[in-house]
Amino acid sequence: MAAKGRIDLKELKKRAAEGAIETVIVCGIDMQGRLYGKRVTASFFLESADGSTNTCACNFGWDMDLILIPGLEFTGWHTGYQDMKAAPDFSTLRIYPWFDKTAIVICDSTYEDGSLVEIAPRTMLRRQHEAAEKMGFTPFMASELEFFLFKDSIDSAREKDYRDVEPFSKYYSDYSVFRGSMDEWLIGAMRNNLNELGLEVESSKAEWGRGQVELAIKYSTALEAGDRHMLLKQGIKEIAALNGVMATFMAKHKTDDSGSGMHIHVSLWDKAAKKNMFWNPKKEHNMSDTMRHFLGGMMRLAPDMQYFYAPLINSYKRYVPESFAPWNVGWGGDNRTVTFRYCGHGNGFRIENRVPGSDACGPLALAACLGSGLYGVKHKLEPVGPFITGDSYKEKSLPPLARTLSEAARNLNASKPAREIFGDGVIDHYVKIAQWEVDRFNEYVTDWERRRYFEMA
């Protein structure tokens, strides 16, 4: 029996014949963590040999504003901006609840011959999932997402140039049931629709910031977790927009408000015995050697992989001391000041990676997290620094995280482990993407500069 929200091709054919499904969204995942693709008629989707659709390779060759990025080996004017394919992974086929008579399928990005595009986020996560399985592990992951809701529509926010937009709440409301009740007309619709999609929502809550919300979904295997993350983010934005309001996943949308994180929870299970390989009550902190080495890999490679956790200029505004966002590379138990903490008990024992912001491309962040941890297991790396029970922000001896996108790009470019994990071609591509973003920002005159210098300079 198919999991909730899922259908197979046989069921799709049946529903299409009955007129219950008319449209299929065929979509891949781009570098910015957005779904790209086409809406096709159900009849056309079912008539095609493999359900795939051609898309332009520019989906991995332009920036957030669809400005074409020069100097990329994968695509450009030198390749004629060639085709690639969005090839459906039929195990992801689902009913799309908030659009009538619609299904959606997540695709792998492939070349014309069917081989995977190496730089595609889903490919990168798939490869790390497969690497874990070759080592005898089943990787389980989940992403906790924070975001802000505004009473403005997308159009009205744009007309305001995104200034003075009105948040759902004008006061801090972390854990407030009352605030959650006031917003339940929308958050409840999100939870219910996302559950109908099969994402297994665990909880929602009012977060610290004005109009901020946290929504958590159940853990799953790594590749599935990447798909769930994409559908969760897409669903939140779409359901908000369909109700005339707006959600943002900016890491830091306002200087004097809190940032939004994407906390990754991860554990490795024995593939055969179906047992959590992180838990060992006979070891210090109940951490098995596998868990300790996985944590060591994530910690030691956090500065190297930070671009994948924080891919935008704005991402680095979130890293502020005493803000519950990470500042340095430290670890501990039940301690929200550290960058990496462990949670749970027994088969629920896991590591929480608090580096990524909610603006990260989910599959890229998950791939970086999993790849770093597996690297630690292979090389038996130890955690960095002492176990911290107090205020991690005051620990001066801990390695710092990058403070800017430019620094993170340099770290990624120079990282031999990152190149070993993902390959030179992948790293070179994303370093160029990062540098393009830095160069565009450095050319732009900001409001901050005008306010500071216009009169006084």
N, C-alpha and C positions, 0 to 999 in steps of 0.2 A: 504494500500500500504506500502510495506517495506521501511524503511529509506534507504537513499543512502548507498550503500556498503553492505547492509544486504540482505540475502536470507533466505527463510524458507526451510524446508525439501522437500516440494512439488517442489519448484523451483530447489533445488539441484538434485532431482531425474530426473527432466526434462533435466537439463543441462548435467548430467552424461549420460543419454540415448543418447543425441545428440553428446557426445564426447567433450563437452565444458569444463567439469570438470573431471579430472582424479585422482586428489590427494586431500586428506583432511588432514590438519595439526591438530592433536588432542592434545591439550596442556593445562597443568596446570601451576601454578605460584609457583616457589620455594622460599625459605627463602631469597635468595640473590637478588630477583627481576628479575629472568630470567624465560623464558618459557621452560618447560620441556615436553617431550611427544614423539609422533611418527608421521611420515607421513604414512598414510594408503591409499590404493586405494579407490576411491569413491564407487566402487561396494561393497567392503568389509564393509565399513562404513555403507552403506545403508542396507546391509543384516543382520548386527548385531542387537540384540534386542533393545539396547539403545544407541549404538554408543560409549560405553565406552571402554577403553583399560586398561589393567593391566600395572602398572609400579612398580618398586621397591621402597619401603619406604625409601631407602637411599637418595631419593631426598630431604628428610627432616632430613637427618642424616649425611650429609657431608658438607665440607666447600667450599670456592670458587674454590679450586683446586681439588675438589672431593676426599679429604682425609677424611676417615671415622672418625667421632668424637665419642670417647668412653663416656660411662656414661649417655647416653640419655635413658630415660624411653620408649620413643615412638618406637625406633628401634635400633638394634645393633646385635651383635653376639648372644645375649641372646634371641632374637626373630627370629633368622635365616634370618634377613633382608627380612621380609615378603612382600607380595604384598599389594598394595593399588590400587584404581581405579582412573583414570581420567574420570570423568563423565560429558559429554557435557552439557553445558547450551545452548540449541538450540537457545535462543534469541540472542546469540552472533555470530551466523553463518554468515560469511562474505566471499566475494570473495577477494582473496589475490592478489592484482593487479600486483605486481612486480615479481611474479612467474607465468609462463604460466599454464593455466588450473588447478588452485589451489584454494582451499577454506581453511578457518581456523575457528576453533571453540574453545572458551575458556571453560575450564572445572573446575568443583569443584573437590577437592581432597577428596575422600571418602574411608571409610573402605569397606570390601567386602560386608557387609550388606546394603550398601548405605548411612549410616550415615556419616555426615561430619567430616573430620579430624580437630580437634580443633585448632591445631597449624598452619594450612595452612593459608597463608596470605589472600586468598580470603574468607575463612570462617570467619576470624576475622573481615574483613570489612563488610561482609554480616550481621554478628550478630549486628554490630553497626548501620548499615542501618536499620535493623529490629527494633532495640531499639528506634531509632528516630521515626519510624512510629508508634510504640506503644504509644509514647508520643504525637502523633498527628501531627508530622512534616514530611515533605519530605526534606531530606538533599540534597542540591546541592553543588557540589564541582568541582574544576578544578585544574590541576597542570601545572605550567609554568616551562619548563625545559631549562636549559643552558647546553651546551656541547662544546667540542673543536673538530675541524677537522684538520687532518694532511694529507699531501701529500703522506706519506708512506702507503704501504699496510699493512695488518695485519702481513704477513710473514716478510716483511722487517723491520717493527717495532720490532718484536720479535727478529730478528737477531741482531739488534742494542741493545738488552736488554732494549728497550724503552728509550734509551738515544739519544739525538741529533736528535730526530724526527723533521720533518719540518712542522711547522704549515701553514695553508692556508694563513694566513696573518702574516707579521713580524712587524706589528705596531698595536697600539691600535686603534680601529675603532668603538667604541660604537655609534650606530645610523647612521653610515655612509652609505648613499645610494650607493655611488660609490663602497665601499667594498662589499656591498650586491650584486651589479651588477656583480662584478668580480666572485662571487661565485654562481650566479644564476643558472648556468648550473647544479649544484648539488642540491642546496637548493630548487630551483623551482621544480625539480623532486621529492624531498621529500614532499613538500607541496602538489603537484598534486596527487601523489600516496597515501599519507595519507588521502587526501580528498576522493579519490575513495574508500578507505577502510571505509569511513563513520566517520572519526574522527573530522570533522568540524574544520579544521585549521583556526585560526583567523589571525595570523601574524607570520612573521619571521623577525629577524633583526640581524645585526652585533652587538655583545656584546662587552664589554670592552676589554677582553683579546685578545691576538694574536691568531687569528683563532677561536675565540669563537663566538657562535651563540645562540640566544634564539628563541624558537619556542613555541607558545601558541595555545591551542585548546579550543573550546567552553566548557563551563560548562555543566554538566549533573548530573543525580542522582548519589549518592555516589558510589554504586557498579559499575555502568557503567563507572564512572570516573576512578576507579581502572583499569578496563579493557582497557580503552582508553590509560591510562598512559603506561601500559605494551606494547600495540601495537605500540604506538608512539616510545618508546625507542627501541623496537625490530626493527621497520621499519627504523629508522635513522641509526642504526648500519648495518643493512643488505644492505640498498640502498648505503651507503658509501662503504661497502666492495665490492659490485657488480660493483662499479665504480673504483675499484683499490685504494681507499683511506680508511682512518680509522677515526672513531669517538670514543671519550672517554667521559665517564660520571664520571670520577674520580672527587671527590669533590675539590681536589687541586692537579693538575698534576705537578706543578712546583713551587718552592719556590717563585720566583720573578714574578709570573703571578697571575691573579685573580682566585678565586674559582668559582665553578659552583653550583648553587642552584636549588632547586625544591620548588618554592613558591606555597603554597596551598591556594586557594581561597575557602571560604566556607560561606554558608548562610542556614538558616532553613526557610522553607515555610510552611504555613498552609496547611495541606494535603487536606482539604475539599475546602477551599476558594481559593486555589492556589495564595496565597499572601505572600510576603516576610515578615516574622515575625521579622526581624532585624530592619526594618525601622519604626521610630516613630518621626516625625518632631516636636512633642511637648516636646520631651525629650532632655536633654543635649547631644550635639554631634549627635543628631538624632538617638540615640541608644535606642532601646526598652529595657525593663528589660530582656527579653529573650536573646538579643544580649549581654548585659552587663554581664550577668551570664555565657553565653557561653564563652565569652572572658576571664572571671575570671577563668573558669575551664581550658582553654588552657594554661593560664599564670601560674597558680599555679602548674599544672602538667607538665609543659615543662621540668624541670630537671628530673622528674620521667620517662617521656616518651622519653627522648632524644635519647636513644638507637635506637628506631624505626625511628627516624629522621636522625640519624648519626651512622650507624651500623658497621663502619670499622675504623681501626687505622687512616687511611688517612683522614677520615671525619672531624677530629678535627683540622686539619691543616687549614681548611677553616675559622675557627672562629678567625678572626684577627680584631683588632680595626681599624676603619676608612677604611674599605674595602667593605662596603655595606653588609657584612655578619653580623649576629647577634653576640652580645658579652654578653649581659645581658638580663634580662626579663623585657622589657619595652614596652609601648604602646603609640600610637598617631594616628594622622590623616594622612595627606599627608606628610609623613616623612619617608624617607628610611633609617634612622639611627636606627629606633626602630625595635624590633623583631616582634611585632604584630601591624599592622596598618589597619585602615578601608579605604575602597575605594567605589566609586560609589554613586548612588543616587536612591531613590525609590526602585523598585524591583531589581535594580542592586547593592544595598547596601550589602556589604560583608566584611569579615575579611580576611586579607592576613597573613598567617603564614609563616615567613621567616626562620624558624629554619632548615627545611630539606635541605640536600645537594642532588645533582643530582644522587649520588650513592645509595640513599635510595631505598628500595623495596617499590614501589609506593603504593600498597594496605596496607602494614603495616603502612606507614606514614599517609595515609588517615584514617586508622582505629584509630590510636593513636590520631590524631587531632580531629576526630569526637567523639570518646569515651571520651576524656578529656572535650570537650565542653559540651556534654550531662551531664557529671558528674557535671559540674558547674551549669547547669540549674537545675538539681535535688536538689543540695545542696545550690542554691542561692549564689554562690561565687562571690565576687567582684573583679574587675581588681586589679592587683598588682601595687602599687606605683602611682605617679601622671601622668596625661596626659602630654606628652612631646612634646613641640613644637620646641625645639632646638636640640642640639647634644646629643643623648642618650649615646654615648660612654663616655661622661664626667660625667654621673650621677653615682656617687660612691655608692649611697644608694641602688641601684637596685640589686636583687638577681642575682648571676652569673649563666651562663650555665656551664655544665661540660666541663672541658678542655681536658679530655682524655676518651678513650673508657672504661678504667678500672673504672673511676669514674662514668660514665654513667651506667655501669653494676651494680655497688653497689647501685646507686639511684633506679634503676628498681627493684632490688632484695628486697629493703627495703620498696617499695611503697605499702601501703595498698590500696590506690585508684586504682592503676594499677591492683592489684590482684582482686579487686572487679569488675573491668571492664572486664577483660579478663579471669580470673580464675587462680588459683595457678599453674595448670599443664602447661598452656601456658607460664606464666612468668618464671617458673623454667626452661623450655626448652630453652627459648631465653637467659636467664642469662648464661646458660652453653655454648651456642653458642658464646656469647660475650667473656666469659672467655677463651674459646678455642682460639679465635682470638688473644687475649692479650698474652696468653702463647706462641703461635707460634711466635709472633713478638718479645717477650722478649728473645727468643732463637736465633734470627737471627742477624748476624753481618752485619751492614749496611755500605754503601759507606761513609756516614757521619762519622762514627766511624773510618774507615781506614784513611780518610783524616785528621781527627783531632788528632788521637793518634798514627798512625803507626810509625812515625819518632820521635815525640816529647815526647811520654810517656816514 
